[in-house]
Amino acid sequence: MGNAVYEYHADGSEAGDWTPAQDPCVLLLGSGWRMPTFTEFKTVISVPKAWGPRADAYNSALKLHAVGTFNNAGIFTNRTSLFYWSGTSIAATTGKAIYQSGSFNTNDNNKAEALPVRCIRDEITATLPSVSNVAVPVSGMTADGASTNATVSAAGTAAVTSSGIVWSTTNKIPTIADQSLASGSGTGGFTVAMTGLTEEVTYYVRAFAQNSVGIVYSPEVASFKICNPFTVIHRAGFNGAPVDKTITYKVISSNIIGDPRCWLAQNLGTTQQATAHNDVRLESAGWYWQFNRVPLCT
């Protein structure tokens, strides 16, 4: 479908009108934009405009045109018909739309259907920007640093004057009053390098963006530890080691169990990581133990 984007949800039951929190015009455009109400759309197609063929809609200032819909089974259809959602609900499972199939009219469409959207702006208003959660990729971690990424969007008419990250080792919900690192201004993705970090300390990080309206933070807090590789000299027969072997173990930071922890990135006793999910070589398997027993099985 080219540029068409549709995430199908079988349950189309939504209580009430389209809310600002879900309004794509609000989310993607900000600055006072919203979806038209049913009354507003009905005014568009009514007397004195009295649109008839689809060409009337396209020849208007709005340039409305037929682009089709996805029905409530998630199947693209009505390619030559004109449908547009209003933000007005009619029932728990139906919402108001305008359509043209022979002549312009209004329609009660199943809310599980996906229709195109046009946006309307009442007035230009300055709004807070929005900022994504912070990503702290393992690939960007060093012995004493980490690379953090986030994105600022929906700036509206108030320019973003500053953005970056805030962090703390004691405050689990850091703010600008804690440590901060600025990335610059404006919208878009940014990267901030954290340096001088200490191994095994937990770092709590959020992104921030600021404009004339105020300051906003990313919805969630990222947390991580610096986990450096380390070398162990194993001696045969000592603490269960079957052979002499010197191993530099790779370590990663992961919060997969909740709080961040340092995990080995390879099996105990092996000098290399597995190269695939089905790597069954002994070289990447490491050593084997019976439960709660030393020495190990070889």
C-alpha positions in Angstrom: 0.0 0.0 0.0 2.9 2.4 -0.5 2.9 4.9 2.3 -0.3 3.7 3.9 0.1 2.8 7.6 -2.6 0.8 9.4 -2.4 -1.1 12.7 -5.5 -3.2 12.9 -7.3 -3.7 16.2 -10.2 -6.1 16.1 -12.0 -4.5 19.0 -13.5 -1.2 17.8 -15.3 -0.4 21.0 -14.3 3.1 22.2 -16.3 5.1 24.7 -17.1 8.6 23.5 -15.5 11.0 21.0 -12.0 10.8 19.8 -9.9 12.1 22.7 -7.1 14.7 22.5 -4.7 12.1 23.9 -5.4 9.9 20.9 -6.0 12.6 18.3 -3.4 12.2 15.5 -3.6 15.9 14.6 -2.7 16.8 18.2 0.0 14.2 18.5 1.7 14.8 15.2 1.1 18.5 14.6 0.5 20.1 18.0 0.1 23.9 18.0 -3.7 23.9 18.3 -4.4 21.3 15.6 -7.2 18.7 16.1 -9.7 16.6 14.2 -12.9 18.3 12.8 -16.1 17.6 14.6 -19.0 16.0 12.8 -20.9 19.3 12.8 -17.9 21.0 11.2 -17.5 18.3 8.5 -21.3 18.4 7.9 -21.0 22.1 7.3 -18.3 21.5 4.8 -20.4 19.4 2.5 -23.8 21.2 3.0 -25.4 24.1 1.3 -24.3 26.5 0.0 -21.3 24.2 -1.1 -23.7 21.3 -1.8 -20.9 19.1 -3.2 -22.0 16.5 -5.7 -19.3 14.6 -7.5 -16.0 13.9 -5.9 -14.4 16.6 -8.1 -16.3 19.2 -6.1 -14.3 18.2 -3.0 -11.0 18.1 -4.8 -11.6 21.5 -6.5 -12.4 23.1 -3.1 -9.7 24.7 -1.0 -9.5 21.4 1.1 -8.5 19.2 -1.8 -10.3 16.2 -0.4 -10.0 13.1 -2.5 -10.7 9.4 -2.6 -8.1 7.2 -1.0 -10.0 4.2 0.3 -10.3 2.6 3.7 -9.4 -0.5 5.7 -12.6 -2.3 6.8 -13.2 -3.8 10.2 -11.5 -7.0 9.1 -8.3 -5.1 8.3 -8.8 -5.4 4.5 -8.2 -2.4 2.2 -11.3 -1.5 0.3 -13.5 1.3 -1.2 -10.5 2.5 -3.3 -12.6 4.9 -5.4 -14.8 6.2 -2.5 -14.1 9.2 -0.3 -14.3 8.6 3.4 -12.9 10.9 6.2 -13.3 10.5 10.0 -14.7 13.2 12.1 -13.8 13.2 15.8 -17.4 12.6 16.9 -18.7 9.4 18.3 -22.2 8.1 17.6 -22.1 4.9 19.7 -19.7 2.6 21.5 -18.6 1.0 18.2 -19.4 3.6 15.6 -18.2 7.1 14.8 -19.3 9.8 12.4 -17.6 10.2 9.0 -18.3 12.0 5.7 -18.3 10.0 2.5 -19.0 10.3 -1.2 -20.4 7.5 -3.2 -22.6 9.1 -5.9 -23.2 12.1 -3.6 -21.8 13.5 -0.4 -23.3 12.4 2.9 -22.5 11.5 6.4 -22.1 7.9 7.7 -21.8 5.9 10.9 -18.6 3.9 10.5 -17.4 1.0 12.6 -14.6 2.4 14.9 -12.5 -0.6 14.0 -12.3 0.6 10.4 -9.4 2.9 9.4 -10.2 6.0 7.5 -8.1 9.0 6.4 -7.9 12.1 8.6 -7.9 15.8 7.9 -6.9 18.3 10.6 -8.3 21.7 11.6 -6.6 24.4 13.8 -8.6 26.8 16.0 -5.8 29.1 16.9 -2.0 29.0 17.2 -1.1 28.0 20.7 2.3 27.4 22.2 2.6 23.9 23.6 5.2 21.8 25.3 7.3 19.6 23.0 7.4 15.9 23.4 10.5 13.8 24.0 11.0 10.1 23.6 12.4 7.6 26.1 16.2 7.4 26.3 17.9 4.5 24.6 21.3 3.4 26.1 22.6 0.8 23.6 25.1 -1.7 24.9 27.2 -1.1 21.7 27.7 2.5 22.9 29.1 1.6 26.3 32.8 1.9 27.2 34.9 1.3 30.3 33.7 4.6 31.8 31.0 6.0 29.5 27.8 5.4 27.6 26.0 6.9 24.6 22.4 7.9 25.1 19.8 8.6 22.3 16.4 10.3 22.3 14.1 12.3 19.9 12.3 15.6 20.4 9.1 16.2 18.4 5.9 18.2 18.2 7.5 21.5 19.0 4.4 23.6 17.9 5.0 27.3 17.6 7.3 27.5 20.6 10.8 26.7 19.6 12.7 24.1 21.6 15.5 26.1 23.2 17.3 23.2 25.0 17.2 19.4 25.1 19.4 16.6 26.4 19.5 14.2 29.3 19.2 14.4 33.1 20.7 11.7 35.3 21.4 10.7 38.8 22.8 7.8 40.8 20.5 8.3 43.8 17.3 9.8 42.4 15.4 7.2 40.5 13.3 9.9 38.7 16.0 12.5 37.8 15.1 16.1 36.9 16.9 19.2 35.7 17.8 19.7 39.4 20.1 16.6 39.2 22.9 16.2 36.7 22.2 17.3 33.2 23.9 17.2 29.8 22.5 19.4 27.0 22.5 18.4 23.3 21.4 21.6 21.7 18.1 23.0 20.5 15.3 22.3 18.0 13.6 19.0 17.2 14.8 15.7 15.9 17.1 13.0 17.3 20.0 13.7 19.4 22.9 11.8 21.0 24.6 12.7 24.3 27.7 11.0 25.6 28.0 10.3 29.3 31.7 10.1 30.5 33.6 9.6 33.7 31.2 6.9 34.8 32.0 4.3 37.5 31.6 0.5 37.1 28.8 -1.2 39.0 27.0 2.1 39.9 23.4 2.3 38.7 22.7 5.4 36.5 19.1 6.7 36.1 18.6 8.7 32.9 15.7 10.7 31.3 15.6 12.9 28.3 14.3 16.5 28.6 13.2 19.2 26.2 12.5 22.9 27.1 10.7 25.8 25.4 9.0 29.0 26.4 6.1 27.0 27.9 8.2 24.9 30.2 10.2 21.7 30.5 9.1 18.1 29.7 10.7 14.8 30.4 10.6 11.4 28.7 7.8 9.2 29.9 10.1 6.5 31.4 13.5 6.4 33.1 16.3 4.3 31.6 18.7 2.7 34.0 22.0 1.0 33.4 25.4 0.0 34.8 28.9 0.1 33.4 29.9 -3.5 33.1 33.5 -4.0 32.0 35.1 -7.2 30.8 37.4 -9.0 33.2 40.1 -11.7 33.0 40.2 -14.9 35.1 43.1 -17.4 35.2 41.5 -20.8 35.7 43.7 -23.6 37.1 42.9 -27.3 36.5 41.3 -28.9 39.6 40.8 -25.7 41.4 37.2 -24.8 42.2 36.0 -27.2 39.5 38.0 -26.0 36.5 38.9 -29.0 34.4 41.9 -27.5 32.6 44.2 -24.5 32.7 42.6 -21.6 30.8 42.8 -17.9 30.8 39.6 -16.2 29.8 38.6 -12.6 29.3 34.8 -12.7 30.0 32.6 -10.2 28.1 30.0 -8.5 30.3 26.8 -6.6 29.4 24.4 -4.4 31.3 20.8 -5.5 31.2 17.6 -4.6 33.1 15.9 -7.7 31.8 15.0 -8.8 35.4 14.1 -5.3 36.5 16.9 -3.3 37.9 20.1 -3.2 35.8 22.6 -6.0 36.5 25.9 -7.1 34.9 25.5 -10.4 33.0 28.2 -12.6 31.3 27.7 -12.4 27.6 29.1 -15.9 27.1 28.9 -19.2 28.9 31.2 -19.9 31.9 34.4 -21.6 30.8 34.3 -20.5 27.1 36.6 -18.1 25.4 34.1 -17.0 22.8 30.5 -16.1 22.4 28.1 -18.1 20.4 27.8 -17.0 16.8 24.1 -18.0 16.3 21.1 -19.2 18.2 21.9 -22.8 17.0 25.6 -22.7 17.7 26.1 -26.1 19.5 29.9 -26.2 19.2 31.7 -27.2 22.4 33.9 -24.1 21.9 31.0 -21.9 22.6 29.2 -24.2 25.1 31.7 -23.8 27.9 31.9 -26.2 30.9 29.0 -28.2 32.4 28.1 -28.8 36.0 25.6 -31.1 37.8 23.2 -29.2 40.0 24.9 -28.0 43.2 27.9 -30.2 42.6 31.6 -29.5 42.1 33.6 -30.6 40.2 31.9 -30.1 36.9 31.0 -32.6 34.2 33.4 -32.7 31.2 
